[in-house]
Amino acid sequence: MKKKIYDIFKIFLICFVLETILFNITTYISVIRKGEKQTFNIGDNYNFLYTDNEDEIIIPIDNINQNIKSLKLNLKENMNIDKFDYRIAYADETSKELRWMQNIKTCVNGNEKTEYISLFLSGNVSRIQVLIDNTAEVENGLIDSITINENIKFKFNILRFVIVFAIFLFIYLVKDAEKIFIKTSFKQEVCLLLIVFFAILIANTLNNFSGSEELDFYSNEFLYSIKNGQTNLPVDPSDKIKNLEDPYDSLVRGNEAERGKDYIWDTAYYNGKAYVYFGIVPLLLLFLPFNLITKLNMGCNVAVLIYSAFSFILLKEILVNIINKYFKEVSFKIVVSALASLCFGSLILFLNGIPRYYEVAIISGLFFSLLGILLILQSEDKNSYIKMFFGCLSLALAVGCRPTYLFISLIILPILAQKLIKNVKSKNKKEVIKELIAVMIPYITVGLALMYYNYIRFDSIFEFGAKYQLTINNMAKLGSRLYTIPKRIIMQFI
């Protein structure tokens, strides 16, 4: 045990050295190299240059005539943008003409390290130009000044240190872990948790770099409607939509009405009102409680990340439960590969790349489906009927996220049927009744609630609003296309 602790401590020290020395090498180089510090103010009347691209603007700096080891953009306080790209052109002793550096830097608001660029030019530099991909912001004073030859500040990046340490620790634990998967193995458990950690980290990275969404039902219109006790959205479609003979025909609608002004895209239009087709469950269980507690609105990107993180954890628990229940003497490397495939090969990461209301419906439904499956798998343990009840409740709630998730419930039928047959054969009527109650009550309760919700909106207990969507296709006349199901299945293998 002492040796293992000592090995982990050595890994910690190695990662600490990498972070403090290797990953901050530009800081040490900037201190050693010589160069006179100069600052060039960028005022309102600065002589900017422009390219053929209206989104690009150039800041020229002339008459430098000295060595340059670094360049720093001094940004305006409280700048309005999250990030922007920039490039450097220079004229040194190798050429009197300007040469553009190939690499494009990204300056991120709040990350001072990205404001610096370390330069390795030849001899005295006569002039520099900084091309920035945001004309309007630069003209409005995005950059206060540009400083050359300022020492690059040292920064211990905790997140980077944790990631590197986690990678090294994962390699060490996998190499040193038992060959056969053992549920009680601490090393193996840490390895699997590290895979989940990396998956959540990548999801968070993709989520942060995603663009903002113009319309966000769950955080805005839909939330305010439910808080006010109404199921339709607060803004009705315009008279242009109401006067159309067939508002569901996208070509006719596009010629007569303007998207975003006369109607909200992908809403359900019925009897002059606009409704949300996407499930109400994530709104009731996440967005609404968050708003009531904090008085703030949760963005769809945050909701997608939260559901994704818990979904990764559930994938790991489901895998472990299946292996322990149905397989013996499984290689740990196979378990690692299986979990990595589930986490990194699933749709979850893709959903975090474009976290909109579409993705909220999908990932929340996936979360409740996975939670239901896990609880059903564990229903043979202590408090089995309680787990079965909440497992079926979770699977039923998934339908309230996206109706098609009803088919996920088919997965648990063999487990439920096996247990029911066993109780029937043993003539244990009490256990049979318990199981029927645990399974039927959740589905009946959630089903009746969704039917009522559908009826007060569309006068039909079975209509979720898909038929009335203002979208690309005319969903009211599209009809059932069951022949596409086998076609889609085949396409998955091509």
N, C-alpha and C positions, 0 to 999 in steps of 0.2 A: 504493500500500500504506500509506503514511504517513497519507494522508487517511482511509482506512478505520479505522486504529487510533485516529486522532484522533476520528472520529465515535463509535466504540464507547466511548472515554473520556468523551465528552460525555454519552452515554446513562448511563454509570455515575454521573457527577456528578449528573445530573438525578434519578436514582433515589435517590441518597444524600441529596439535599436533601429529596425527598418523604418518605423514611423518618425523617429527623432532625427535620423541621419539621412537615409536614402530618400525618403519621400519629401524631405525638406532641403534637399541638396542645393536647390537654387538660392535659398537663403544664405547658405555659407559661401557660395560662389559670388553672390552680389556683395558680400562684405569684403571678400578678399580682393576683388577687382577694383581698379581705380576709375574714378570719373566724377566730374564736378556736377553737383545737383543743380538743376535748373527747372523752373516752373513757368509754363506759358498759359496765361489766362485766356479763357474763351469767352469773350464778352458778347453783348447783343449785336454789335456791328462787326463781328469777326468776318473775315473774307473767306467764306466757305466756298468749296468747289463742288460741282455736281457732275454726275455721270449720266449716261443715257437712261439708266434705271431710276425712275422717280422715287424709289424707296431708299436709294443710297445717297449718302452725303460724305464729302471728304473734308477732313480738317488738316490743312497744310501747316507745317512748322519749318520755317526757313532759318538760315544763318546760325546753325548749331555749331559746326566746326569743332567737334571734340569726340572722344570715344563715348560710346553709349553702351552701358551694361544692362539697363532695364528701362522700361517705360510704364508709367502708371496713369490710368484714367481716374481723375478725381471727380466722382459723380456728385450730382446735385442731391441734397438731402430730400427725402420723401419723393423719390422719383416714381413716376406713375406706371412704369413697366416692370415686369418681372425679370426679363433678360433681353439681351440683344447681341448680335454677332458683329465682330470687327476684324479687320485685317490691317497689316502694316506694309507700307512701301518705303524704301530707303535708297539713299544715294551715298555710298561710302567711297573709299579709295580704289575699289575695284571697278567702279562705274560712275560716270557723272549723271547718267540717266537713272530714273527711278526703277527699282526692281520690287515687284510685289512678292511678299512671302506667301508660300503656298498654303500654310496652315491657317485655318480660320478659328479665332478664339471666341468663346462665348462668355460674356460678362453677366453674372447672375446677381440680382439685387440681394444684398445682405451677405454675400460671400466676397469679402475683401480680397481674397487670394486671386480671384478671377479678374480683378482690376489690373493686375500686374502682368507683364510679359517680359521674360528674360531674353535679352538679345545678345548675339555673338556675331558682331559685324567686324569688318576689316578696317582698322585705322580710324581716322577722323570721319565723322558723318556730317555731310553738309546740310542735308534736309531729310525730313520724314513726312509722310502723309498717313493719316489714319482714316480708313474707310469704314463707315458705320452703316449698318443696315436698318436705319430708322431715321429718315429725314426730318419728319415733323418734330420728334422728341428732341433731336439735337438742336434744331432751330429754336425750340422753346426753352433751351437751357439745360439739357440733360447732363452735360459735362461742364463743370465749373472751370477746370484747368487740366493740363497734362504735365506731368512731372517726369523728367528723365534722370537716371542715375540715383534713384532712391533705393535704399536697401530693401529687399523683399522681406516682409515680415515673416517670422517663424510662426507656424500654426500647427498645433497638435490636433489632428483630425480624429476625434474619438470614434466616429462612425467607421472610418477607414481602418483604424486600429482594431476595432471589434470584428470587422469583416475578415481581415487578414488573420487575426487570432483564431476565428471560427474555422477558417479554411485549414489552417495548420493543425488545429485540434481535431478536426474531422478526419484528416488524413492519418493522424497518429492513432486515433481511436479505431478506425476501420482496419488499419494494419494490425493493431494489437488485440482486436476483439476476437471473441470465440468464433469459430468457423460456422457453427450451427446457431440458428436464431433461438435465443432464449429470452422469454418475456421479462424475466426478472433481472436481466443483465443491465447494469447501470451504464456501461460503456455503449452498448448497443442502443439503449434508450436515448442517450445524449446524441449519438450519431443521427438517429432518425429526427430528433428535435432540431438538429442543425440543418437538415435538409428543409424542414418546414420553415426555419428561420430565413434561409436563403430565398425560398420561394416568396415569403412575405416581403422580404427586402426588395426583390426584383419587382414585385407587384407595386410596392410603394414608389419605386423609381419610375416605373411606367406611368403610374397615376399622377405623379408630380409633373411629368413632362407633357401630359395630355392637355389639349386645348380646352378652353371654356365652351360651354354649351349655351346657345342663345336662349332656348326654352328649357325650363327645368320644372316639370310638373310637380314632383314630390316636394320640392323646397318652396314653391311659390303658389301657383294657381290652385293646384289640387289640395295643398295643405290649408290654404285659407278657406276653400269651399267647405271642407269637412269641419273645420273649426266653427264655421258659421251655420253648421247643421244642414248643409245642402250637398247633393251629390253631383250637380252640374257645375261647370266652371263659372267663375264670376263674370266672365266676358262672353257674351253671346256672339255667334257669327253674324256678319253684317247682312243687310237686306239683299245684297247682291247674291249671297249664298242662298238665302231663303227663297229668292225668286227664281232660282235655277230649276229647270225641269228635272234634271238629274245631277245633283251636286256631287255625287260619288264618281262621276266620270271625270278623271283628272284632266283630260284635254279640254273639255267644256269648261270646267272650273278654272283652269289656267288662263283661258281666254277672257273670262268674265270677271274674275276676282283675283285679288293679290294676296299671296301667302304671307302670313304674319300681320296683315292689316285687316283683311276681311274674315279670316279664319285662322285657327291654329293648326299647324300641320300635325297629322297623325292623331287627331282627336276624333272621337265618335260624335257624329252629328245626328240628332234625333229630335223631332218635334220642335225645331227651332233652337235647341239647346246644345251646348258642347259638353261632352263627357270624356273621361279618361278611360281608355280601354285597359291600360296596364294595371296590374293588381293593386288592390287596396291594402293588403297585408303589410308590406314594408312601410307604408305610410303610417298605419295604426301602431305598429310595434317598434318603429325606429324614429321616423321623422317627426311624428306628432309628439311623442314623449320628450324627445330632445328639445323641441321648440317650447313645450310647456314648462320644462324645468329650467332651461337656460335663456329663454326668450330670444334665441338665435335660430337661424335657419341652417340646417345641415345640407351641404352640397351633395349632389349625386356622386361625385368622385369620392367623398369621404365614406358615404354609405357603401359604395362598391368595394372600397378597400377593407372596411370592417367585415363585411360578409365574406370577402375573399380570405382574410386572415383566419377566420374561424372555419371556413371550408377546408383550408389546407390542414388544419389541426384534425378535423373530422376525417379527412381522407387517410391520415396516418393511423388514427384509432380504428377505423373500419378495416384497413389492411391488416393490422395486428390482430384484431379479433377474428377475422376470417382465417388467417394462418393458424392461430392457436386452436380454432374450433375444427377446421377441416383438414389441416395438413400437419405432418410431423417431420422432424428432421430436415427442415428447410434450411438451405445455405443462407447465411446472413447477407452475403453479397447479392443474392437474388432479392431479398427483402429491400435492401438499399436501392437496387435498380428499379424495383417495382414502385417504391415510393417516389423516387426521382421522376419516373415516367408519369405517374399520376399527377404530381405537382407541376412539373415543367412541360408536360405534354398535353395538359388539359386546356380547356377554354378560359380558365380563370385569368391567366396572364393577359390574354387577348382582351378580355373585358376591361382590364385596368388601363389598357392603352386608349380606350375611348369610353370613359365612364359617364354615360348619359342615363336618361330615364329608361331607355331600352335595356341597358345593361343592369340597372338596379332590379328590374323585374326578373331577369335571367339569373343573376347571382343570388338573389334572396331566395328564389325558388330552389336553386341548387343547394343552398345552405340548409333549408328546412327538410329537403329530401335526404341529404346526407345525415342530418341529425336523426331523422326518423329511422333510417336504415340501421344506424349504429344502435339506437335504443332497442330496436326489434332484435338485433343480433345478441344483445345483452339480456334479453327478456327471459332467459333460462336461469339467470342468476337470482340472487335474493331480490325481493320486491319485484318479481317478474311481471306481474300484471300492471303494476304502476308504470314500469318502463314500457310495457306494451301499449298502455293507454297514451302516454306522452309521445311514444314513437308514432302511433297512428295519428295523433293530433298534429305532429310536425308534418307528416306526409299530407294531411288534409290542408294544412295552412299553405303548403307549397302550391296547391291549386289556386289559392287566393293571390299568389304572386304571378303565376302564369298558368292558365287553364290546362295547357298540354302536359303539365307535370302530373296530372292525374294518372298517366300511364306508368309513372315511376312506382306507384303502389303495387303494380303487378309483380315487382321484384320480390316483395315480402310474402306473397301468397304461399309459396312452398313452405316457408317457415311456419306461418300461421296454420296452414292446413295440416302439417305434420303434427303440430302440438294438439290441434283440435281432434284429429283422428286418434291420437294416443289417449286422450281423455275420454273419448267416446267408447273406445275399446275397453278401457278400464272401468267403464260405467260410472265415472266420477262426474255426476251431474253438476255438482257445485263448481268444479273447475271449468266445465264447459260453459256454464253461465257467466263465470268471471271473465273468461276469454271473449265471449260474444259481447259482453258489456264493454270491455277494454277496447275492442276493435270498432264496434258499431257506434258507440256514443260520440267519439271524436268526429268521425266522418259525417254522422247525421247532423250534429250541432253546427259544424263548419259549413256543411252542404246547405242546410236550411238558411244560414246567415247569408251565404253567397247567392242563393236563389232569391231571397228577399231583396238583396242589394241589386240584383239584375232586374227584378220585376219593377221596382220603383223607378228605375232608369229607362228600361226599354220595353216594359209591359210584357216581359217574357222571363220565366225563371231560368231558362237555358241560354239566354243570349248575354254574352259578356261585352258585346259592343263591336266585335270584329267586323260584322256585316255592315256597320255604319261608319267605318273609319274613312276619314278624308286623307287618303294616301295615294300611292302610285296606281295601284289596281282598283278597279271597281269591285270591292269586296262583296257588295250586295248581289252581284250577278256572276261572280267568279265561280261559285258552286263548289261541290265536293270533287276532289281529284285524287281518289284513293290509289289510282294507278301510279302516282308519283312515289308512293311509299317504297315499293320494291326497287324502283329506279334509283332512289336516293341511297338505299342500302347498298346496292351494287356499286354506286359511284364512290362509296367510302373505301372500296378495295381496289380502285383503279388508280 
